Amino acid sequence: MPATYTIRVSDRSAADLEAMLAALREAHRVLDPGFVDAGGGFDAERWRGSVRDPETEWIILHNLPQVSNLREVSGPAAGFAGWRLKPTQCHLHALFVAAPYQRRGYGRAMLHYHWRAALRREPGIERFTLHVRELAVWARQLYESEGYRYYQPGDERIWPALQVWIGACRQHGAWPLPAGKLLMHRGRAIEGAR
């Protein structure tokens, strides 16, 4: 059965930023306002900087069947994701699915796409990492089901690639992580993941 979605690489345009912000707003629309207020929010300037960061790769998922010419893809985004590659390690910065498109496997599809794209670009990746909010039980369940584990002090001795991300966080004054934010990690992607 053909996929009911199309994933394309963001061109970092203003239109893509607006599509991502709209999907972010829709992803948060159904959440408790207190949860939303404690998160990253919808600040366009903050997201504009993230989208234009040349070290971060972004994809947008559209609720459309796969097409051969990605230039034909337009309209609202059903979701988006972004990640940054470091030597031996890749960190997922964001993964959001708009509320009307949740529970269709789109988050999982973007996660699998992320692994494959990162490994194509950097075959030496040993660990995939991400930060997740402790209260985001639905997101944690997805990541757990895909083999992510919670960071425990000393894991970087077992998996040295974790030290790459921890070092990057320290450089930005973001380690240890603030209360309510968790680091999750896993090994290379499962073969056969879409």
C-alpha positions as CSV (number, residue, x, y, z in Angstrom):
1,M,0.0,0.0,0.0
2,P,1.5,3.4,-0.9
3,A,2.4,5.8,1.8
4,T,-0.2,8.5,2.6
5,Y,2.4,11.1,3.3
6,T,5.3,12.8,1.6
7,I,8.5,13.9,3.5
8,R,10.6,16.6,1.9
9,V,13.8,18.4,3.0
10,S,13.0,22.0,4.0
11,D,14.4,24.7,1.8
12,R,14.7,27.0,4.8
13,S,12.3,29.5,3.3
14,A,9.9,31.9,5.0
15,A,7.1,29.7,3.7
16,D,8.6,26.6,5.3
17,L,9.1,28.4,8.6
18,E,5.5,29.4,8.6
19,A,4.4,25.9,7.7
20,M,6.5,24.6,10.6
21,L,5.1,27.2,13.1
22,A,1.6,26.3,12.0
23,A,2.2,22.6,12.6
24,L,3.8,23.4,16.0
25,R,0.8,25.5,17.0
26,E,-1.5,22.7,16.0
27,A,0.6,20.1,17.8
28,H,0.2,22.1,21.0
29,R,-3.4,23.2,20.5
30,V,-4.8,20.1,22.3
31,L,-2.4,20.3,25.2
32,D,-2.8,21.8,28.6
33,P,-1.8,25.5,28.5
34,G,0.6,25.0,31.4
35,F,2.5,22.4,29.5
36,V,2.7,24.6,26.4
37,D,3.9,27.6,28.4
38,A,6.7,25.6,29.9
39,G,8.1,24.6,26.5
40,G,9.7,26.2,23.5
41,G,6.7,28.2,22.4
42,F,5.9,29.7,19.0
43,D,8.4,32.6,18.9
44,A,9.0,33.0,15.2
45,E,12.4,34.6,15.7
46,R,13.7,31.7,17.8
47,W,12.4,29.2,15.2
48,R,13.7,31.3,12.3
49,G,17.2,31.1,13.8
50,S,16.8,27.3,14.2
51,V,15.5,26.7,10.7
52,R,18.3,28.8,9.1
53,D,21.1,27.2,11.2
54,P,23.2,25.5,8.6
55,E,24.2,22.7,11.0
56,T,20.6,21.6,11.5
57,E,18.7,19.6,8.9
58,W,14.9,20.0,8.7
59,I,12.2,17.9,7.1
60,I,8.5,18.6,6.6
61,L,5.9,15.9,6.4
62,H,2.8,16.6,4.3
63,N,-0.4,14.5,4.5
64,L,-0.2,13.7,0.7
65,P,0.6,10.5,-1.1
66,Q,4.2,10.2,-2.2
67,V,5.0,12.2,-5.3
68,S,7.8,11.9,-7.8
69,N,8.4,15.7,-8.0
70,L,8.8,17.2,-4.5
71,R,8.4,20.7,-6.1
72,E,4.8,19.9,-6.5
73,V,4.3,19.5,-2.7
74,S,2.7,22.5,-1.0
75,G,0.0,23.2,1.5
76,P,0.0,22.8,5.3
77,A,2.6,20.7,7.1
78,A,1.3,17.7,9.0
79,G,4.6,17.6,10.9
80,F,8.3,18.5,10.9
81,A,11.5,17.4,12.5
82,G,15.1,18.7,12.7
83,W,18.4,17.2,13.8
84,R,22.1,18.1,14.1
85,L,25.0,15.8,13.3
86,K,28.1,15.7,15.4
87,P,31.0,13.2,15.0
88,T,29.7,9.8,16.0
89,Q,26.4,11.2,17.2
90,C,23.2,12.8,15.9
91,H,20.8,14.8,18.1
92,L,17.1,15.2,17.2
93,H,16.2,18.8,18.1
94,A,12.5,18.7,17.3
95,L,9.7,16.4,16.1
96,F,6.1,17.6,16.1
97,V,2.9,16.3,14.5
98,A,-0.1,18.7,14.1
99,A,-3.1,17.6,16.2
100,P,-5.3,16.5,13.3
101,Y,-2.6,14.1,12.0
102,Q,-1.6,12.5,15.3
103,R,-1.9,8.7,15.8
104,R,-1.3,8.0,12.1
105,G,2.3,6.9,12.4
106,Y,3.7,10.2,11.1
107,G,5.9,10.8,14.1
108,R,7.4,7.3,13.8
109,A,7.8,7.9,10.0
110,M,9.8,11.1,10.6
111,L,11.9,9.4,13.2
112,H,12.8,6.6,10.8
113,Y,13.5,9.1,8.0
114,H,15.8,11.0,10.4
115,W,17.9,7.9,11.2
116,R,18.3,7.0,7.5
117,A,19.1,10.5,6.4
118,A,21.6,11.0,9.1
119,L,23.3,7.7,8.5
120,R,23.5,8.4,4.7
121,R,25.3,11.7,5.5
122,E,27.4,10.4,8.4
123,P,27.8,6.6,8.3
124,G,30.0,6.7,11.5
125,I,27.1,7.7,13.8
126,E,27.1,5.5,16.9
127,R,24.4,7.1,19.0
128,F,21.2,9.0,18.4
129,T,20.1,11.4,21.1
130,L,17.1,13.6,21.9
131,H,15.8,15.7,24.7
132,V,12.2,15.1,25.8
133,R,10.1,16.8,28.5
134,E,9.3,14.5,31.4
135,L,5.6,15.4,31.2
136,A,5.4,14.4,27.5
137,V,4.4,10.9,28.2
138,W,3.1,10.3,24.6
139,A,6.4,11.3,23.1
140,R,8.4,9.2,25.6
141,Q,6.3,6.2,24.7
142,L,7.1,6.6,21.0
143,Y,10.8,7.0,21.7
144,E,10.9,4.0,24.2
145,S,9.1,1.8,21.6
146,E,11.8,2.7,19.1
147,G,14.7,1.6,21.4
148,Y,15.6,4.9,23.1
149,R,16.7,4.6,26.7
150,Y,17.0,7.2,29.4
151,Y,20.4,8.7,30.1
152,Q,21.9,7.6,33.4
153,P,25.0,9.2,34.9
154,G,28.0,7.2,33.6
155,D,26.3,6.1,30.3
156,E,29.0,8.2,28.5
157,R,31.6,5.7,29.7
158,I,29.7,2.9,28.2
159,W,28.8,4.8,25.0
160,P,31.5,7.4,24.4
161,A,29.5,9.1,21.6
162,L,27.2,10.5,24.3
163,Q,30.1,12.6,25.5
164,V,30.0,14.5,22.2
165,W,26.5,15.7,22.9
166,I,27.0,16.3,26.7
167,G,30.1,18.4,25.8
168,A,28.1,20.5,23.3
169,C,25.4,21.0,26.0
170,R,28.1,22.1,28.5
171,Q,29.5,24.6,26.0
172,H,26.0,26.3,26.0
173,G,25.5,26.1,29.8
174,A,22.8,23.5,29.3
175,W,24.3,20.6,31.2
176,P,23.2,19.2,33.5
177,L,19.8,19.4,31.9
178,P,17.2,21.5,33.7
179,A,14.5,19.8,35.9
180,G,11.8,18.2,33.8
181,K,14.0,17.7,30.7
182,L,15.4,14.2,30.0
183,L,18.1,12.9,27.6
184,M,17.3,9.8,25.7
185,H,19.7,7.8,23.4
186,R,19.8,4.7,21.3
187,G,22.2,3.0,18.9
188,R,22.2,2.9,15.2
189,A,18.8,2.7,13.4
190,I,17.1,-0.7,13.0
191,E,17.6,-2.1,9.5
192,G,14.4,-2.0,7.5
193,A,13.0,1.1,9.2
194,R,11.3,3.2,6.6
